[in-house]
Each structure stands twice: as structure tokens, then as C-alpha cells.
Amino acid sequence: MPPLVQRPRHVHDITDRFSMANTYLIDDGRLIVVDPGSVLNVRLTLDYLQHYLHRAPSDIDLIVLTHLHPDHTSGVEVLRQVCRAPVAASIIARYLTQKWRGEPLHLAEPQASAVNNLLAQALNQRNRPGILHHLDLFSPNYERQVRLVDLWLEDVAGLPNHPDWRVIASPGHTPESLCLYNPFSYELLCGDTVVTVEGGSVLVRGGTNRAQLEETLNTLRKLKVYYLYPGHGRPILSRNSLHNVRIEW
């Protein structure tokens, strides 16, 4: 049998067992923290750095947010005070906020149409009964989270100073959702785009546009993924980790 991966995996899982939101630590020489969702997760991450990796907080050179919901961003300010690393998120969040404020974007087609479509979907999500508390993207809290971001990430671009890691836009759970993919170690960090639930089911989490969810799922299925790291639930090791994914609608 061929080896499972070309290179050893780089991702460490740091889980806050009270909220069950996952924070991930990428070690590819330099360190990236993905989704510091709570102060507790930040403390666990720093302890893990010190006691297991024997690294200092100053070795963290980037903080990445897969989306801007509070359960994935609430530890950012505490972590940044310790490591002084910049915070990165999808540029779609900036575009949507500017659009909502009525500011001109000066985007060329087809990007301008894509942003307009995402804004319309965000507003539809905002008005859906029962999910206002989770998907109200243009509340004061959301704008505050946008202000935390220092670097804006484009689809299919590499992470700053981490060229092996690619940004994959994955709208659906939120318009600005993104995944991080390493094509050499076959690792995918997917935030809340994909979650695992009790019993081992793997779900793509939905908004209001099923066609968009199908498109995101098709994009992810084209990737070779052996290590799947969801925003909630247990990571999956499998040669077919995205084979049985279903859409939560």
C-alpha cells in the first residue's frame, strides 16, 4: 500500500469540551492558530504549546478565522495580546460589510455579482425564523469582529508565509466561510462548513441556498482529503473522508 500522506500531518486539535468548538494549531515550522473560539481554548492552546511542542507563544505568526461567528472568534483578543500575530479572514466579510454600509466596492465582474448574491443570501438568512441568533451577519457584534481582522484572504490564495496552505472559499454556513487545505499532507480544516456529529455522520451545514451548498460540497469533494478537521465534532482520518457527506437543510 502507498503511504497515507506525502508529508507528516501538521495539525493539532485543541478542543474546549464545554462548547465543543475546535481550535486548531498548525505547525509547519511556523505556527498558525485557527479559530480561537474562547478564552479557555486559548489557554489550552498555550499550555499545549509549552508542554507538548515546547514552543513559545511568540512562535505563532498568524491567526486564521474560518468565519466570524462568536464561537470561533471570542478568544482572538486574548491570544493576540500574547503572541502579537495578525488575524486573517475571508475578504468576503469585508466586502459584505462595506456593501451593507453603502460604501462603493469597485469590483470587476464576476466578483461584484458574486458579492451581491452573497449579500442577498445573508439578508435571507437574517430573516429566517429560528436562526437569527446565529446568522445575523450585520449586527454590531459582527462589525466588531470584522475590525479584529488585519489580513484579508482571497479564494485559492496561499496563506501569508505558509505557502503549502491554500484558502478555499466555502460559502453556505456563512457567506464568508473558508477552508484551509494542504495538498501535500491532504489535510482540510473546514470550520463550520463541515461538521461531524455523534455517530460519525459528516454534514455540510446549510443556509438558504441549496445550490450554493451543493457547489461548495462539490468543490471540497474534488480535493484529496485524508485528514478532515471540522469546526465541531471529532476529526476524521479516512481515504474517503468526504465521500458520505450529506447536506443539513
N, C-alpha and C positions, 0 to 999 in steps of 0.2 A: 504494500500500500504506500502511496506517496505521503509525504509529511502533511499534517493538517494545515500548516501555515508556512509561508516562506520565511517569516521572521517571528521571533517570540512576541507574544501579545504584550501590549503596553499599558493596559487599562486596569486600574484598581477600583473596586466598588466600595463606597463609603455610604452606609445606609443608616438613616435616622429611623429607628424602629418604632417611634411614636407616630410619625406621619407617613412612614413607608415611602417617602420620596428619596430617590437615589441621587447621591452626589458621586461624581467620578473623578478620579485623578489619573491623568495621562502622564506617563514617564517615558519620554523618548530621548532622554538626555537632559533636556529641559522639562519643566513641569507645567501642566495645564490643569486647572480645576474647572470642571464642568458642572453647572447648576448647583451652586452653594445655597441650598434651599432654606436653611435655617441656621441659627447661631449654633445649635447643637451639632449640626453636620460640619460646620466649620471647625469646631473644637475637636470632633472626631478625626477630621482630615489632618489637622495639625499634629494631633497625637500620633496618627498613623505615619506621618512624615518622619517624626522624630524617632519613634520606637521601632518601626519596621523597615523604613527605607533609609534611615539615618541621614536625612536631608534637612535643610533649614528652610523656613518659610520664604526666605529671600530667593530660593531657587525657583519659586513659582513666577513665571514670566507672563502668564496670560490666564484670564478668567473668561470662560465662554458660557453664554446663556442660550439654551436651545429654544426658549421662548420666554415671555416676560410675566408669566403668572407668578404670584407671590410665593407659592410653594416651591418655586425653583430659583427665586431671586432674593429671598429675605435675609440671607447671610452675606450678601455681597459687600455691604459697607464694612462689616466687622472684618471680613477677610482682607479687604483692600487696605485697611489700616495696618494690618500685619505684614503683608507682602508687597504692597505698593504696585501691584500688577495692573495693567489696563484691563477693562472689561469690554468684551466683544459680543455683538448680537447681530441678527439679520438686518440688513439695510431696509427691508420691507417695513420694519417697525418705524423707522424714521420717516419713510415716505408716507405711511398711513397717518402718522401724527401731523406731518406738515399739511397733508390733504385735508384732514379734519379741521385744522386751524384756518384753512382757506389760503395757505401760502402756495405760490407757484412752484411747480416741481421741475419744469423744463426738461422733461424726459422725452426721449425719442420713442417712436413706436418700434416694437410692440410693447415695450416696458410700461409706457403710460397706460395703455389699455389694461394690462395685467394688474397694475396698481389700482385702477378704477374698479375692476372686477373684485379684487380682494377687499376694497373698502365697502363695496355694496354687500358682500358676504358678511363682513364684520358687523355691519349695521343689522343685517337679518338675524345674525346670531344674538345680537344685543336684545332684540325684541322677542326672541323665543321664550315662552314660559318655562321656568324651571332651571334655566342655565344663565340667567342674568348675572348671578353672583360670580360665575367662573369665566364668562366670556365678555364682560363689559369692557371692551378694549380702550375706550376713551374716557374712562373715569379719571379723576385727579391722581389716583394711585398709579394708573398706567403711565400717565405722563411723567410722574416722578420716577418710575422705573426706567423710562426712556432716558432721563437725564443721568442715570447711572452709567450709561454706555459711552465708552471712549472710542471704540473702533467699530466700523460698520462692515459686515461681511456680505460679499456677493455670492450668488449661486455659482457652484463649480470652482470657486477660487480656493487657493490653499490658505491655511491659517498662517498668520504672520510668524515667521521664524520656525514654523513647523510644516515644511512643505509636503511631508508624507500624508498629512491630514487634509482632506478635501471637505468643503462645505456643500451640502446637498439640501436645497430648498425643499421643504415638505409641508406645504400649506394643507390645512384640514382641521387639525385640532385648534390651531390659531393660524391666522394668515401669515404670521412672521415665523412660524416654526421652522427649525432646521435640524438636520442630522449632521454628524461628523463621521467620515468614512476614511479608513486606511486601506488602500488597495494592495498593500504589501503584507499586512498581517490579517486582513479580512475581518476587521473589527468595525462595528457600526454602533455609534451612540445616537440614540434616536429620541431623547426627551420623551414627551407625551404623544409623539406621533405614533409610536408603537408601545403598547404596554403588555405585560403578562399578568394574568390573574390566577387565582387559586385553581389548581387542577392542571395548570400548564398551558391554558389557552393563550394565544397571541392575538391581540386586537389592534387594528388601526382605529384610532378614536376620531369621531366624526364631528362635523359642524353642520352646515345647512346644504352643502353641495356635494352630492354623492359622486358626481362625475369627477370633481376635483380629488376626492378621496381615492377613487379608482386610479386616477392618474398618478397620484403620489405613491400608491401601492405598487403600480406597475414600474415606476422609476426605481423603487427600492428593490423590487424583485430582480431587476437586471444586474444588481450588484452581487458579487460573490461574497457572502457573509457567513463566516463560521462562528463568530462571537457577536451576539446581539445584546446590547446593553440598554434596557428600557428605562424610562423615567420613573416608573413604578413597577414593582414586582421583581422577580428573580431574573438575572441574566441567563441567556441560553447559549449553550455550546452545541452546535449541530451543523453538519454539512448542508442541511436544508432548513435553516432556522426561520426563513420567511415563507416556506412552502405552504404551511397551513394557516397563514394569517387570514383572519376574517374581519370585516368592517363592522364596527359597533355603530349602530344607526339609531 
